[in-house]
Amino acid sequence: MGNKLTGKVALVTGGSRGIGKGIVLELAREGATVIINYKQDSNSAQKTLELVKKLGGYGECYKADVSSYSECKVMISNIIKKYGKIDVLVNNAGISKIGLFIDAKQEDWDNILNINLKGVFNCSHNVVIHMLHKGVGSIINISSMWGNVGASCEVIYSASKGGINSFTKALAKELGPSNIRVNAVSPGVIDTEMNSWMCKEDREELMEEIPLCRFGQCIDIGKAVVFLASDDSNYITGQIITIDGGMI
């Protein structure tokens, strides 16, 4: 166990599995109390919480849909009532859908934007009010390398992540004078269940496009989030840190 985040309370949206799980575990490893937000998969959330406890950490699971402003408001209010504060907000919850833009439906646009982008607004808007009173805080948004450059067959997803990047830069400028830092982590290809559909040949072909010749691990994103949440980065705000093995 480290101590970079001892005494801090962190909320991680979509924290039950994948990159979110990796972030939760690294925050807990550095001493943060971690609230694991999830929408549906309570089993995965509980398993992640068990791993937090095995590390000697402390946390809890909280079910809420980040696309709902009212649910976010209640969640954040309840966390602050219980713990007295939220020091770190990690907006990680997100979904994607691969397919041609011409085949996309209006519901696809609504679903992806409501979770990926509106969810960031919903949680940030409710947390910032509290952070302004405290005069300190760190918001970390999980974007994507496709938010930087765009991806064919992931147009809506790319748009949502590009929106997160601009949101991050703009909010950082607005909240800087209040000592609240806002940054984003922009992952490349990370080895999670989301990529499990690829066959061995697909994986090898994709790795050839990555200068480091391998997929990233969830821990790589988790460690970057710890850095941005800690005092090690106290002069860093408004940045999009891309972690993609040099792919773009």
C-alpha positions as CSV (number, residue, x, y, z in Angstrom):
1,M,0.0,0.0,0.0
2,G,1.2,3.5,-0.9
3,N,0.2,6.7,0.8
4,K,-0.1,9.3,-2.0
5,L,-3.9,9.5,-1.6
6,T,-4.3,8.6,2.1
7,G,-7.4,10.4,3.4
8,K,-8.8,11.2,0.0
9,V,-12.3,10.1,-1.1
10,A,-12.6,9.2,-4.8
11,L,-15.6,8.4,-6.9
12,V,-15.0,6.3,-10.0
13,T,-17.9,6.0,-12.4
14,G,-18.2,2.7,-14.3
15,G,-15.7,1.3,-11.8
16,S,-16.8,-2.3,-11.7
17,R,-14.7,-3.8,-14.5
18,G,-12.2,-3.1,-17.3
19,I,-10.3,0.2,-17.1
20,G,-12.6,1.4,-14.3
21,K,-11.7,-1.6,-12.2
22,G,-8.0,-0.9,-12.8
23,I,-8.4,2.7,-11.8
24,V,-10.2,1.7,-8.6
25,L,-7.5,-0.7,-7.5
26,E,-4.7,1.7,-8.1
27,L,-6.5,4.5,-6.2
28,A,-7.1,2.1,-3.3
29,R,-3.5,0.9,-3.4
30,E,-2.5,4.5,-2.7
31,G,-4.8,4.8,0.2
32,A,-7.9,6.5,-1.2
33,T,-11.4,5.5,-0.1
34,V,-13.0,4.5,-3.3
35,I,-16.7,4.6,-4.3
36,I,-17.3,2.2,-7.1
37,N,-20.2,3.4,-9.3
38,Y,-21.9,0.9,-11.5
39,K,-25.2,0.8,-13.5
40,Q,-26.1,-2.8,-13.7
41,D,-23.4,-5.3,-13.0
42,S,-23.5,-5.6,-9.2
43,N,-21.6,-8.9,-9.1
44,S,-18.5,-7.3,-10.8
45,A,-18.8,-4.3,-8.6
46,Q,-18.8,-6.5,-5.5
47,K,-15.8,-8.5,-6.8
48,T,-13.9,-5.3,-7.4
49,L,-14.7,-4.2,-3.9
50,E,-13.4,-7.5,-2.5
51,L,-10.1,-6.9,-4.3
52,V,-10.0,-3.4,-2.8
53,K,-10.4,-4.9,0.7
54,K,-7.7,-7.6,0.0
55,L,-5.3,-4.7,-0.7
56,G,-6.2,-3.3,2.7
57,G,-8.2,-0.5,1.2
58,Y,-11.7,0.8,1.9
59,G,-14.6,1.5,-0.3
60,E,-18.2,0.8,-1.3
61,C,-20.3,0.1,-4.3
62,Y,-23.0,2.6,-5.5
63,K,-25.6,1.9,-8.2
64,A,-26.5,4.9,-10.3
65,D,-27.0,5.7,-14.0
66,V,-24.6,8.5,-14.9
67,S,-26.8,9.5,-17.9
68,S,-29.5,10.7,-15.3
69,Y,-28.7,14.1,-13.8
70,S,-31.0,13.4,-10.8
71,E,-29.4,10.0,-10.0
72,C,-25.9,11.6,-10.1
73,K,-27.1,14.4,-7.8
74,V,-28.5,11.9,-5.3
75,M,-25.4,9.7,-5.5
76,I,-23.0,12.6,-5.0
77,S,-25.1,14.1,-2.2
78,N,-25.2,10.8,-0.3
79,I,-21.5,10.3,-0.7
80,I,-20.7,13.7,0.7
81,K,-23.2,13.2,3.6
82,K,-21.4,9.9,4.5
83,Y,-17.8,10.9,3.9
84,G,-17.9,14.7,4.2
85,K,-16.3,15.3,0.8
86,I,-15.3,14.0,-2.6
87,D,-11.6,14.9,-3.4
88,V,-11.3,13.0,-6.7
89,L,-13.9,12.4,-9.4
90,V,-13.0,10.0,-12.2
91,N,-15.5,10.1,-15.0
92,N,-14.8,6.7,-16.6
93,A,-18.3,5.3,-17.4
94,G,-18.6,4.8,-21.2
95,I,-20.0,2.7,-24.0
96,S,-19.1,2.2,-27.6
97,K,-20.6,0.7,-30.7
98,I,-18.7,-0.2,-33.8
99,G,-20.4,0.1,-37.2
100,L,-20.8,2.3,-40.3
101,F,-22.2,5.8,-39.6
102,I,-24.8,5.3,-42.3
103,D,-26.2,2.4,-40.3
104,A,-26.3,4.3,-37.0
105,K,-29.7,4.9,-35.5
106,Q,-30.8,8.0,-33.5
107,E,-30.9,5.8,-30.4
108,D,-27.2,5.0,-30.8
109,W,-26.3,8.7,-30.8
110,D,-28.5,9.3,-27.8
111,N,-27.2,6.4,-25.8
112,I,-23.5,7.0,-26.5
113,L,-23.7,10.8,-25.9
114,N,-25.9,10.5,-22.8
115,I,-23.5,8.1,-21.1
116,N,-20.1,9.2,-22.4
117,L,-20.5,13.0,-22.6
118,K,-23.6,13.9,-20.6
119,G,-22.5,11.6,-17.9
120,V,-19.3,13.6,-17.5
121,F,-21.4,16.8,-17.2
122,N,-23.9,15.3,-14.8
123,C,-21.2,14.1,-12.3
124,S,-18.9,17.1,-12.7
125,H,-21.7,19.6,-12.3
126,N,-22.8,18.1,-9.0
127,V,-19.2,17.6,-7.7
128,V,-17.9,21.0,-8.6
129,I,-20.4,22.8,-6.3
130,H,-18.9,20.9,-3.4
131,M,-15.2,21.3,-4.5
132,L,-15.7,25.1,-4.8
133,H,-16.7,25.2,-1.2
134,K,-13.6,23.2,-0.2
135,G,-11.3,25.2,-2.5
136,V,-9.6,22.0,-3.8
137,G,-10.3,19.0,-6.0
138,S,-9.2,16.9,-9.0
139,I,-11.5,15.8,-11.8
140,I,-10.1,13.2,-14.2
141,N,-12.0,12.3,-17.4
142,I,-11.3,9.1,-19.3
143,S,-11.3,9.9,-23.0
144,S,-9.9,7.9,-25.8
145,M,-7.2,8.3,-28.5
146,W,-10.1,8.4,-31.0
147,G,-11.2,11.5,-29.2
148,N,-8.0,13.0,-30.5
149,V,-8.0,11.9,-34.1
150,G,-11.3,10.1,-34.8
151,A,-11.9,6.5,-35.8
152,S,-13.6,5.1,-38.8
153,C,-16.7,3.0,-37.8
154,E,-16.7,4.7,-34.4
155,V,-17.9,8.1,-35.4
156,I,-20.4,8.7,-32.5
157,Y,-18.0,7.3,-29.9
158,S,-15.2,9.5,-31.3
159,A,-17.5,12.6,-31.2
160,S,-18.3,11.9,-27.5
161,K,-14.6,11.6,-26.6
162,G,-13.7,14.6,-28.6
163,G,-16.3,16.5,-26.6
164,I,-14.8,15.2,-23.4
165,N,-11.4,16.6,-24.5
166,S,-12.8,20.1,-25.1
167,F,-14.9,20.0,-21.9
168,T,-11.7,19.1,-20.0
169,K,-9.7,22.0,-21.3
170,A,-12.5,24.6,-20.9
171,L,-13.5,23.5,-17.4
172,A,-9.8,23.5,-16.3
173,K,-9.5,27.1,-17.3
174,E,-12.7,28.1,-15.5
175,L,-11.8,26.2,-12.2
176,G,-8.1,26.8,-12.1
177,P,-8.4,30.0,-10.0
178,S,-10.4,27.9,-7.4
179,N,-7.6,25.3,-7.1
180,I,-9.6,22.6,-8.9
181,R,-7.7,20.7,-11.5
182,V,-9.3,19.1,-14.5
183,N,-7.4,16.6,-16.8
184,A,-8.2,13.7,-19.1
185,V,-6.5,10.4,-19.8
186,S,-6.8,9.2,-23.4
187,P,-6.2,5.5,-23.6
188,G,-5.2,3.6,-26.7
189,V,-5.8,-0.1,-27.1
190,I,-6.2,-1.6,-23.6
191,D,-6.4,-5.3,-23.0
192,T,-9.9,-5.6,-21.6
193,E,-13.1,-7.6,-22.2
194,M,-14.1,-5.0,-24.8
195,N,-11.4,-6.4,-27.1
196,S,-12.1,-10.1,-26.4
197,W,-14.0,-10.4,-29.7
198,M,-10.8,-10.2,-31.6
199,C,-9.2,-13.4,-32.9
200,K,-5.4,-14.0,-32.5
201,E,-4.7,-12.8,-36.1
202,D,-6.6,-9.5,-35.5
203,R,-4.8,-8.9,-32.2
204,E,-1.4,-9.5,-33.8
205,E,-2.3,-7.2,-36.8
206,L,-3.3,-4.5,-34.4
207,M,-0.2,-4.9,-32.3
208,E,1.9,-4.3,-35.4
209,E,0.4,-0.8,-35.6
210,I,1.5,0.0,-32.0
211,P,5.2,1.1,-31.7
212,L,5.5,-0.6,-28.3
213,C,4.2,-3.8,-30.1
214,R,1.7,-4.6,-27.3
215,F,-1.7,-3.7,-25.8
216,G,-1.8,-1.5,-22.8
217,Q,-3.0,-2.9,-19.4
218,C,-5.6,-1.4,-17.1
219,I,-2.9,-0.7,-14.5
220,D,-1.3,1.7,-17.0
221,I,-4.4,3.8,-17.0
222,G,-4.8,3.4,-13.2
223,K,-1.3,4.7,-12.5
224,A,-1.8,7.7,-14.7
225,V,-5.0,8.5,-12.8
226,V,-3.2,8.2,-9.5
227,F,-0.6,10.7,-10.7
228,L,-3.3,13.2,-11.7
229,A,-5.2,12.7,-8.5
230,S,-2.2,13.2,-6.3
231,D,0.0,16.2,-5.4
232,D,2.6,14.9,-7.8
233,S,0.7,16.7,-10.5
234,N,-0.4,19.8,-8.6
235,Y,0.7,22.1,-11.5
236,I,-1.0,20.1,-14.2
237,T,-4.4,21.0,-15.4
238,G,-6.3,21.2,-18.7
239,Q,-4.2,18.3,-20.2
240,I,-5.1,15.3,-22.3
241,I,-2.6,12.6,-21.5
242,T,-2.5,10.0,-24.2
243,I,-1.5,6.5,-23.2
244,D,-1.4,4.5,-26.4
245,G,2.0,2.9,-26.8
246,G,2.8,5.6,-29.4
247,M,0.0,4.5,-31.8
248,I,-1.1,8.0,-32.8
